[in-house]
Amino acid sequence: MFLQLLHRIDPDLHMARYYRVEVSRDLFGVITLERRWGRIGGRGQSCRVAYPTIDHAQEAALKLIRTKARRGYCPAM
């Protein structure tokens, strides 16, 4: 439904991070927002939150993306 992958790479700080935001429907029909983050090439961590409507989930996803963009994350190519 909605997927955005962000990167923040800064060789001077030895930083190579990713942040993935996905809005989808699980097997039971529940709309979820899943976030994954960590170092590029690593397993990272994840968090999944259920939302009542897809609009609420997408609004939360866009808010997270804006926050990460302010911190220097850019869309991955």
C-alpha positions in Angstrom: 0.0 0.0 0.0 2.7 2.5 1.0 6.5 2.0 1.3 9.3 4.5 1.8 13.0 3.7 2.3 15.3 6.4 3.7 19.1 6.4 4.0 21.5 8.6 6.0 25.1 8.2 5.0 27.9 10.3 6.4 31.4 8.9 5.8 33.0 11.5 8.1 30.9 10.2 11.0 31.1 6.5 9.9 27.3 6.6 9.6 25.4 4.4 7.2 21.8 4.0 8.4 18.4 3.1 6.9 14.8 3.7 8.0 12.0 1.9 6.3 8.3 2.8 6.7 5.6 0.5 5.3 1.8 0.7 5.6 0.1 -2.6 4.8 -2.7 -4.9 5.7 -1.8 -8.1 7.5 -3.3 -11.6 7.0 -6.2 -10.8 9.3 -7.1 -7.5 7.5 -5.6 -5.2 10.2 -3.9 -2.1 8.8 -0.4 -1.8 10.2 2.4 0.6 10.1 5.8 -1.1 10.3 9.0 0.7 10.9 12.5 -0.9 10.4 15.7 0.9 11.2 19.4 0.2 11.7 22.8 0.1 10.1 22.9 -0.6 6.4 23.8 -4.3 6.0 22.7 -5.2 9.5 19.5 -6.8 10.8 18.3 -3.7 12.6 15.1 -3.4 14.6 11.4 -3.2 13.9 8.2 -2.0 15.4 4.6 -2.6 14.2 1.5 -0.6 15.2 -2.1 -1.2 14.2 -4.3 1.6 13.0 -8.1 1.8 12.6 -8.0 3.2 9.0 -5.5 3.4 6.2 -5.7 7.2 6.4 -4.6 7.3 10.0 -1.7 4.9 9.2 -0.5 6.9 6.2 -0.8 10.2 8.2 1.5 8.6 10.9 3.9 7.3 8.2 4.2 10.8 6.6 4.8 12.3 10.0 7.7 9.9 10.7 9.2 10.5 7.2 9.1 14.3 7.8 10.8 13.8 11.2 13.6 11.7 9.6 14.0 14.1 6.7 14.7 16.9 9.2 17.4 14.7 10.8 19.2 14.3 7.5 17.6 11.1 6.0 17.0 11.1 2.2 15.0 8.8 0.0 17.0 5.8 -1.2 17.5 5.3 -4.9 
